Amino acid sequence: MNVTMLLDMAADGFGDRVVVGRADDGLSPVRLRELAGGGARAVRDADADALVYLAVNGPAFPVALFAAARAGVPLVPVNYRLGAGQLDALLANHPRALGIADPEQAEALRRAGLPVLSPAQWLNTAAATGDGPDLPERPDAPAVLIYTSGTTSAPKGVVLRHRNLVSYVFGTVEFAGAGPEEAALASVPPYHIAAVSNVLSNLYAGRRTLTLEQFDPRDWLDLVREQRVTHAMVVPTMLARIMDTDGLDRSVPSLRALAYGGARMPVRVIETALGEWPHVDFVNAYGLTETSSTISVLGPREHRDAVASDDPAVRARLGSAGLPVPGVELEVRDESGAVVGAGRPGQIWVRGEQVSGEYAGQGSATDERGFFPTRDHGRLGADGHLWVEGRVDDTIIRGAENIAPAEIEDVLLRHPAVLDAVVVGVPDEEWGQRIEAVVVPREGARVDAGELRTAVRNTLRGSRTPDRITYWPELPRTPTGKLVRRDIVAALAAESRPAAG
């Protein structure tokens, strides 16, 4: 149950097939295994207890992932967009690591006193170094340590053990199930759990993986056509930019399946995409770093049925995260910890072999039954479908009423002139928190705040109507599409400019 077992199975099963990079010069499983062995030897020669990766995505990343596993140390992919102080704080946790960094990030590793290789040097070292040590498989050993995005609190190091990752792959992927022509494009940075899960799951399936260092809708479309990409994964903001940018050639004849996740998908965007690409199978994948990626899926048929149906209950499933994947159990609990019935809101808890729920230096956050609190607010339908309604920390408490921002955001995002929107609770002396919305209008559009308030009041009820609506040119998001709500709350609380409308 070590991730190197997945690589060995691929090398033995379809060793000559290109599985990493472009079709004409990519890496086969056999070559990837050779490089992982050489990289493992370099890690051991450096007497490193971790392999820190501070670079953009590319072939060096899967080599680092498997080299670290072969050497018996965790891979630590770090967010290269962090400020110097944040980087220094994270790197201080790994004083004996070997580092891989892009040239512009290498100084951070040097400040931490770590040896550093560029991605090119790392690949050259792996190619020139003899095979690595044959260590016994340790399913409970840490395979990857990923720091959370820190959008609501300080980043925490999530420990994913080999058994967690292998369990996820075994439960969701068919070995060698992909055809030799299949190629997957992942547009997520390497410090995101989706980057790790994409490497492992696509390798196990036998599907070639490609990465895009910097997302741009035109570049994304060009690469899909050029490399005949059949499968792709995006975050909602990326799909929105692909659908909303004028003048793009959106033809993608090779594309068969597109998975999205990482943040809430506006219903308007997915409906537009389904209309634009009727030949593509859409999948909504909900998961967390702590769960080794996906724990529930809304599949292609459910997407099509929702769009085609006149039944409001069926159409509503388009906003859900679907059904749990095999081996995963979900519960929704109220504030007292009691499991609630179908349709009632609460916090989502999850249990399964792929669930880590463990933080470096803090231990496990699971309860006595092995369930992990996701800190996501949601509900389970009578048919088992899961609705995710935002982080528990994002809940607005106005008077004695708990309000989920997501339901208000959904109303705002249905307006044809609204490109993006967020709803937050801002401190208020009378109500505890007041409801404020920030709206990003579409280019050239005028959005009337009174009209938006009326839409919310008519759809929900008066107590959920924003007290103020402000217009911004864009919203602060992480590279994986998550809203940085604490920055939004701070800005709204501090700003003195009058409300729009």
Buried (B, 14 or more C-beta within 10 A) or exposed (E): BBBBBBBBBBBEEBBEBBBBBBEEEBBBBBBBBBBBBBBBBBBBBBEBBBBBBBBBBBBBBBBBBBBBBBBBBBBBBBBBEBEEEBBEEBBEBBEEBBBBBBEEBBEBBEEBEBEBBBBEEBBEBBEEBEEBEEBEBBBEBBBBBBBBBBBBEEBBBBBBBBBBBBBBBBBBBEBBEBEEEBBBBBBBBBBBBBBBBBBBBBBBBBBBBBBBEEBBBEEBBBBBBEBBBBBBBBBBBBBBBBBBEEEBEEEBEBBBBBBBBBBBBBBBBBBBBBEEBEEBBBBBBBBBBBBBBBBBBBBBEBBBBBBEBEEEEBBBBBBBBBBBBEBBBBBBBEEEEEEBEEEEBBBBBBBBBBBBBBBBEEEEBBBEEBBBBBBBBBBBBEEEBBBBBBBBEBBBEBEEEEBBBBBBBBBBBBBEBBBBBBBBBBEBEEBBBBBBBBBBBBEEEEBEBEEBBEBBBEBBEEEBBBBBBBBBEEBBBBBBBBBBBBEBBEBBEEEEEEBBB
